Amino acid sequence: MFLLGFVMFRYPVKWAALNARFSDNKFDSPEQLAHTKQLGICFMVLGPFSLASVLAAKFLMASLK
């Protein structure tokens, strides 16, 4: 999740080109690129929390055995 966010934040134009391949819309407007960068930041912030929750779940399951 963190890596996806980093790619969206660092390379929003390439991310827009990739999205345009799979859809009929173009994602290269300045507003869309700004939202892509914001979403990338959000993913980079939430990435460590998702990793921590997976590790906590593994620890909990291991302790229950």
ChimeraX attribute file (.defattr): number of C-alpha atoms within 10 A of each C-alpha:
attribute: neighborCount
match mode: 1-to-1
recipient: residues
	/A:1	16
	/A:2	19
	/A:3	12
	/A:4	16
	/A:5	22
	/A:6	18
	/A:7	17
	/A:8	24
	/A:9	23
	/A:10	15
	/A:11	15
	/A:12	21
	/A:13	19
	/A:14	13
	/A:15	19
	/A:16	19
	/A:17	13
	/A:18	13
	/A:19	15
	/A:20	14
	/A:21	10
	/A:22	8
	/A:23	9
	/A:24	8
	/A:25	10
	/A:26	13
	/A:27	19
	/A:28	18
	/A:29	11
	/A:30	10
	/A:31	10
	/A:32	15
	/A:33	19
	/A:34	14
	/A:35	15
	/A:36	24
	/A:37	22
	/A:38	15
	/A:39	17
	/A:40	24
	/A:41	20
	/A:42	16
	/A:43	20
	/A:44	20
	/A:45	14
	/A:46	14
	/A:47	16
	/A:48	13
	/A:49	13
	/A:50	14
	/A:51	13
	/A:52	11
	/A:53	11
	/A:54	12
	/A:55	12
	/A:56	12
	/A:57	12
	/A:58	12
	/A:59	11
	/A:60	11
	/A:61	10
	/A:62	9
	/A:63	8
	/A:64	7
	/A:65	5
